[in-house]
């Protein structure tokens, strides 16, 4: 369908086309959080993806049976600190972000990138400094990702309150994003992520 991902904002709600490989895509369609998954047969999912993505996306949409389907709760969570004595948390055990920012797997990998050498230093050399610093170092990155995922969710999802003021602010933010190279650069930096330092 596309080489990269597609984010779609529409009056019908949010949609995300996330290409995992040339053959596999992860597709998101915003729905009510209490919708049963049975209310979303494949045909309805693809009809909504086409409607929300617009004519160009609809023309390229390849309909295929789903491999897995669920209603994902849009939630955020951070366990702070991420170390309790000998227990060290990483990945979803330590933090959850909504899928809008596409940060879950990246954060888990960055946790492991910080934690693995700290464990090696402790086991091989008895040096606890990496483990002692792990939570603070990891949380700095995690809170940046949580903020970014919150911003992306606020930017792209329709909210049930039907607040005209909020709707106008959301449209103004989207318009600003399309016009501002500085905001586009900020989005790109946050989306791609920053290097793990020291």
Rosetta blueprint (number, residue, H / E / L):
1 X L
2 X L
3 X L
4 X L
5 X L
6 X E
7 X E
8 X E
9 X E
10 X E
11 X L
12 X L
13 X E
14 X E
15 X E
16 X E
17 X E
18 X E
19 X E
20 X L
21 X L
22 X L
23 X L
24 X L
25 X E
26 X E
27 X E
28 X E
29 X E
30 X L
31 X L
32 X L
33 X L
34 X L
35 X L
36 X L
37 X H
38 X H
39 X H
40 X L
41 X L
42 X H
43 X H
44 X H
45 X H
46 X H
47 X H
48 X H
49 X H
50 X H
51 X H
52 X H
53 X H
54 X L
55 X H
56 X H
57 X H
58 X H
59 X H
60 X H
61 X L
62 X L
63 X L
64 X L
65 X L
66 X L
67 X L
68 X L
69 X L
70 X L
71 X L
72 X L
73 X L
74 X L
75 X L
76 X L
77 X E
78 X E
79 X L
80 X L
81 X L
82 X L
83 X E
84 X E
85 X L
86 X L
87 X E
88 X E
89 X L
90 X L
91 X H
92 X H
93 X H
94 X L
95 X E
96 X E
97 X L
98 X L
99 X H
100 X H
101 X H
102 X L
103 X L
104 X H
105 X H
106 X H
107 X H
108 X H
109 X H
110 X H
111 X H
112 X H
113 X H
114 X H
115 X H
116 X H
117 X H
118 X H
119 X H
120 X H
121 X H
122 X H
123 X H
124 X H
125 X H
126 X L
127 X L
128 X L
129 X H
130 X H
131 X H
132 X H
133 X H
134 X H
135 X H
136 X H
137 X H
138 X H
139 X H
140 X H
141 X H
142 X H
143 X H
144 X H
145 X H
146 X H
147 X H
148 X H
149 X H
150 X H
151 X H
152 X H
153 X H
154 X H
155 X H
156 X H
157 X L
158 X L
159 X L
160 X L
161 X L
162 X L
163 X L
164 X H
165 X H
166 X H
167 X H
168 X H
169 X H
170 X H
171 X H
172 X H
173 X H
174 X H
175 X H
176 X H
177 X H
178 X H
179 X H
180 X L
181 X H
182 X H
183 X H
184 X H
185 X H
186 X H
187 X H
188 X H
189 X H
190 X H
191 X H
192 X H
193 X L
194 X L
195 X L
196 X L
197 X L
198 X L
